[in-house]
Structures are given as structure tokens and as C-alpha cells.
């Protein structure tokens, strides 16, 4: 049987975070690795919660550590108090099917659409340290061993993006915020565009003062971040992001993301973005740090032409970033 490894590195967790009992649960998110082994003494690393000291105590035959929060082994390399260890994740067995997971029957060929509909907004379990109700479906997606099974779950979640129930729609959005590359993610932009007015008019049940469209933009941004992983640009998501910037609906996260993904468009429309959302001019300017010099010069000139306040902001920003301007650009 092939093994599944923690995607970042072996991680340790304090008592307020989740260290699962089942060996097939691995360390995605802020989940602790439950298969830790020491490469020096060869022992499995044991752990127990020390309630009196508010920590989780880990030990093998040659080393111990008390963890209070969350620590990825190797993340503190070079620090004065670096945790030097030979502990590592030797791999986790795959989820055995069929299985009953938190009371839900899961088979190799399961009615995943029905399972997702039942559990997306009403999960049978949410691990400590996680807030989104989509946690359980995310866990199911990550544990399923076959690509076809994962695809079925992803498409089932995508079908809930347009749910009239705000809690269900928000859970679906959260799923694609956290796993933007999952099958079905291509529907995020389609729903955001088609249902714009309804989403804009629907209060987000989780974030006070926000609409479901605001949350949908977070998923749009997550889709655009995939470019950093070599994934082709989701042009539909980019189109939604551009429109949201020009209408003043999108904030700083979208500004920075579009500037990095489509620098040419951003430079040509930076002034329009500022006009649509004047209060965010500092973010609009800061996004220009990631664009080519020629485009930056054009954008700054257009922003200066908006008015005196914008011109002062540009002058101030340029003084803060002398490294971006050599004598030839001055």
C-alpha cells in the first residue's frame, strides 16, 4: 500500500490543536503528525497532553519537547533556539475503504454528491483549530485515495456554490479558498459572474459586514494564486477580479493579485482602480512594486492626473521606494 506524507513537514501541536488518532489522518493545515519517528533512535515518537502545564509532551528514547501551539519541524532553522531533531514523518497509510468516518459511510463508489450535500454546512466533526464548516469535506477530499473520488467531491462542492442557503454557499466558498486547485474550482468564477447581484445582496453568515460576493472574491484570488504553482491562469477568475476592481468592490488582496498575474492590464487601469476606491490608493500604489518599470511609470502618471490628493500620494510613495527609480526613470 502506498503511503501519504504530511505535505509540508512533520508537525507538532499543542493541546488546543488536533492530533488525530487514526493513522490515515496526516498533517495538512495545522493538524499534528501522528506517525512521527526518530531517525536517530528509531523509536516512534510518543505524546501526551500535560494539562497542568498547558502543553503536549513529545518524547522518543533520545529526545523530548513540550509544544504549546504549532510547530513544523525545520521551520525555525537558523533561529537561536532552533529545535534540532531527527524526528520525521515516515508516511501514513491511505484511508481504507469502505469505512465509517465520523458516522458517515464512505465506500470506493459512494454517493459523494449526497454526502457533500449532507455534511458541507453541517459537518459531523470539526477539528480543534479549524473554524470553517467545510473542514470535514476538506478532510474527506484529502483522504480519498483515488483522483476520481476526489473529483466527485470537488464537483459536488462546486454544485453548492450557488446554493440559496447562505451557510452552505459560504462553506463551498471556503472549500475552494483552501483547496483552489480542486476539481470544480473552475466554477467559482462562473457563479460569481452569473449570480453577482444576488451574492452582493446576501450577507455573509460568517463575516460581519461582508457579502457572499466579498467572500467569493477570496476564492477568486485563491484561484489566481495557483499561477505561482505553474497552473495556467484562470481567465474567467481574472475577468471577475478585474471587474470587481473597476467597480470598487474588490480590496487590497485582489489589487495585489491582479497586479502580479496581469501586470500590463493593471498598469493601464491603475488610475481607474484608484478612482473606484480612493481610500485604497496606498494599496494600489504598493501593488506597482511587482510590475515592470515602464508600466509603473505609466500607471503613476495616470494616477497623478486624477487630482492633487492622488498626486501627493504618488510623490510620497515614490520617496518611500527610491530603489524602484534610477536616474534614467527620474
Helices and strands as residue ranges (DSSP letters): E 3-4, E 11-13, E 36-38, E 46-50, G 51-53, E 55-59, E 64-67, E 70-72, E 87-89, E 92-93, E 99-101, E 104-106, H 112-119, H 135-143, H 147-158, H 166-178, H 187-194, H 196-201, H 212-225, G 226-229, H 235-247, H 252-261, H 263-276, G 278-280, H 281-286, G 287-290, H 293-304, H 308-320, G 322-324
